[in-house]
Amino acid sequence: MAGDITTIARPYAEAVFERAKEVGQVETWSVALQTLAAIVSDPRIAEQIANPNVPRERTRKLVLDVCGDDFPPEAANLLSLLAHNRRLAALPEITRLFEASRIADQGVTNVLIRSAFEITDAEQAAIAASLAKRFGGRVDITVETDTALIGGIEIRAGDVVIDDSVRGKLQQLAQALQF
């Protein structure tokens, strides 16, 4: 399901980012999308969005009313388009993809490192230097400890996944043994 929502959200996020960059309003769009994502993530609003019996216009108006009067007109147009296509639930993913594009455009790569054990500051610095060389720019690292990995690390940077965990190796072995 997560892949499905990303597939739905990607064209919207790319179009919005291109337009925002074209008119020099990347930060304005970033704030507007974060606002919309927060609103549609509210359980009461999400319930309205998920209900096929609620008219699309009513859902659009509800979200727009929460946004306030000073909401950017182009963002309101996006909201109308998403409401018409029953895609409002994709707004958090659209926002995530937009932010990833914004950060990538600034030459920064967000990297998530999951490790079975704590990673020292020196190890983080060494990994960051290696990844900066690989991705050709600055990297922002987030480190999580996940004992389910059993051992090793898993690195995620956008669509790139480097899985050097024991769990990953066991999954590869299990897959290879299946006929």
C-alpha positions as CSV (number, residue, x, y, z in Angstrom):
1,M,0.0,0.0,0.0
2,A,2.8,2.4,0.8
3,G,4.2,1.9,-2.7
4,D,0.8,2.6,-4.2
5,I,0.4,5.9,-2.4
6,T,3.9,6.9,-3.5
7,T,3.0,6.1,-7.1
8,I,-0.1,8.3,-6.8
9,A,1.7,11.1,-5.0
10,R,4.9,11.4,-7.1
11,P,3.4,13.1,-10.2
12,Y,1.7,15.7,-8.1
13,A,4.8,16.3,-6.0
14,E,7.0,16.6,-9.1
15,A,4.6,19.0,-10.8
16,V,4.2,21.2,-7.7
17,F,8.0,21.3,-7.1
18,E,8.6,22.3,-10.7
19,R,6.0,25.0,-10.5
20,A,7.2,26.3,-7.1
21,K,10.8,26.5,-8.4
22,E,9.7,28.2,-11.6
23,V,7.9,31.0,-9.8
24,G,10.4,31.2,-6.9
25,Q,8.0,30.0,-4.2
26,V,9.5,26.8,-3.0
27,E,9.4,27.9,0.7
28,T,5.8,29.1,0.4
29,W,4.7,25.8,-1.2
30,S,6.7,23.9,1.5
31,V,4.7,25.6,4.2
32,A,1.4,25.2,2.4
33,L,1.9,21.5,1.8
34,Q,2.9,20.9,5.4
35,T,-0.2,22.7,6.5
36,L,-2.4,20.6,4.2
37,A,-0.7,17.4,5.2
38,A,-1.2,18.1,8.9
39,I,-4.9,18.9,8.3
40,V,-5.7,15.8,6.3
41,S,-3.8,13.7,8.8
42,D,-6.2,14.8,11.6
43,P,-8.3,11.7,12.3
44,R,-11.6,13.6,12.0
45,I,-10.7,15.0,8.6
46,A,-9.2,11.7,7.5
47,E,-12.5,10.1,8.3
48,Q,-14.4,12.6,6.1
49,I,-11.9,12.1,3.3
50,A,-12.1,8.3,3.4
51,N,-16.0,8.3,3.4
52,P,-17.1,8.0,-0.3
53,N,-20.6,9.3,0.7
54,V,-19.2,12.7,1.6
55,P,-19.3,15.0,-1.4
56,R,-15.9,16.0,-2.8
57,E,-16.8,19.7,-2.7
58,R,-17.7,19.5,1.0
59,T,-14.4,17.8,1.8
60,R,-12.5,20.5,-0.2
61,K,-14.3,23.3,1.5
62,L,-13.7,21.7,5.0
63,V,-10.0,21.5,4.4
64,L,-9.8,25.0,2.9
65,D,-11.8,26.5,5.8
66,V,-9.2,25.1,8.2
67,C,-6.4,26.6,6.1
68,G,-7.7,30.1,6.6
69,D,-8.1,33.1,4.3
70,D,-4.4,33.8,3.6
71,F,-3.8,30.4,2.0
72,P,-2.0,30.7,-1.4
73,P,-4.5,30.5,-4.3
74,E,-2.3,28.0,-6.3
75,A,-2.3,25.7,-3.2
76,A,-6.1,26.0,-3.0
77,N,-6.2,25.0,-6.7
78,L,-4.1,21.9,-5.9
79,L,-6.5,21.1,-3.1
80,S,-9.4,21.4,-5.5
81,L,-7.7,19.0,-7.9
82,L,-6.9,16.5,-5.3
83,A,-10.4,16.6,-3.8
84,H,-11.9,16.2,-7.3
85,N,-9.7,13.2,-8.0
86,R,-10.3,11.8,-4.4
87,R,-6.5,12.0,-3.7
88,L,-6.5,14.1,-0.6
89,A,-5.2,11.2,1.5
90,A,-2.1,11.4,-0.6
91,L,-1.2,14.8,0.7
92,P,1.2,13.6,3.4
93,E,3.1,11.6,0.8
94,I,3.0,14.5,-1.7
95,T,4.5,16.7,1.0
96,R,7.2,14.1,1.8
97,L,8.2,13.8,-1.8
98,F,8.2,17.6,-2.3
99,E,10.4,18.0,0.7
100,A,12.8,15.4,-0.6
101,S,13.0,17.2,-4.0
102,R,13.5,20.5,-2.2
103,I,16.4,19.1,-0.1
104,A,17.9,17.3,-3.1
105,D,17.8,20.6,-5.1
106,Q,19.8,22.2,-2.3
107,G,22.5,19.5,-2.8
108,V,21.6,17.7,0.5
109,T,20.8,14.0,0.7
110,N,18.8,12.8,3.7
111,V,20.2,9.5,4.8
112,L,18.6,7.1,7.4
113,I,21.0,4.7,9.0
114,R,19.5,1.8,10.9
115,S,21.8,-0.2,13.0
116,A,21.4,-3.2,15.3
117,F,23.7,-1.4,17.8
118,E,24.7,2.1,18.8
119,I,26.9,3.9,16.2
120,T,29.6,6.1,17.7
121,D,30.1,9.7,16.5
122,A,33.3,8.7,14.8
123,E,31.6,5.9,12.9
124,Q,28.8,8.3,11.9
125,A,31.4,10.8,10.6
126,A,33.1,8.2,8.6
127,I,29.9,6.9,7.1
128,A,28.8,10.5,6.4
129,A,32.1,11.2,4.6
130,S,31.8,8.1,2.5
131,L,28.2,8.8,1.6
132,A,28.9,12.4,0.8
133,K,31.5,11.2,-1.7
134,R,29.1,8.6,-3.2
135,F,26.2,11.0,-3.5
136,G,28.3,14.0,-4.5
137,G,27.2,16.5,-1.9
138,R,26.3,17.1,1.7
139,V,24.4,14.4,3.6
140,D,22.1,14.8,6.6
141,I,22.2,11.6,8.7
142,T,19.5,10.3,11.0
143,V,20.5,7.2,13.0
144,E,18.1,4.7,14.5
145,T,18.8,1.6,16.5
146,D,16.8,-1.4,15.4
147,T,17.6,-4.7,17.1
148,A,15.4,-6.6,14.6
149,L,18.4,-6.2,12.1
150,I,20.3,-8.7,14.4
151,G,23.6,-7.2,13.3
152,G,25.0,-4.8,10.7
153,I,23.4,-1.7,9.2
154,E,20.8,-0.6,6.7
155,I,21.3,2.7,4.8
156,R,18.4,4.4,3.0
157,A,18.9,7.5,0.9
158,G,15.9,8.3,-1.3
159,D,15.4,5.3,-3.6
160,V,18.9,3.8,-2.7
161,V,18.9,1.1,-0.1
162,I,22.1,-0.6,1.1
163,D,21.2,-3.5,3.3
164,D,24.2,-5.0,5.0
165,S,22.3,-6.4,8.0
166,V,22.2,-9.9,9.2
167,R,18.4,-9.9,8.7
168,G,18.8,-8.8,5.1
169,K,21.4,-11.5,4.5
170,L,19.0,-14.1,6.0
171,Q,16.1,-12.9,3.8
172,Q,18.3,-13.1,0.7
173,L,19.4,-16.7,1.7
174,A,15.8,-17.7,2.3
175,Q,14.7,-16.3,-1.0
176,A,17.6,-18.1,-2.8
177,L,16.6,-21.4,-1.2
178,Q,13.0,-21.2,-2.4
179,F,12.1,-23.0,-5.6
